[in-house]
């Protein structure tokens, strides 16, 4: 996937998360520090139902443009859900786990992207 296409996917995912009131959404461009992906999207939900609804909404919106997750981890417990789209990786945490894992600090060499 071209970087421009990845950025369009990021914008679509961010909008889908905002539709379900996911908070403190950060987009990190990690292309310069990792070969794992180009972008991380990190957000917080207040409870399991909200997080699962947000992931379901992302899944629905990405399917509409024929983009499918390679893998989804953590959906059942929904304290940290990771959705791997290849060049874009989505992380949605509950508030406690977001503070504990602190991906923004771990990936501080990435550049925050304003959309």
DAUR-V718208 format. One record per run of one state. SS is the DSSP state (H for helix, E for strand, C for the rest). FROM is the first residue (numbers start at 1). LEN is the number of residues. Records with the same first field share a line. If there is no record, write none. Layout:
SS: FROM-LEN, FROM-LEN
//
This chain:
C: 1-2, 20-3, 30-9, 46-2, 65-6, 74-6, 85-3, 102-1, 107-4, 113-3
H: 3-17, 48-17, 95-7, 103-4
E: 23-7, 39-7, 71-3, 80-5, 88-7, 111-2
//
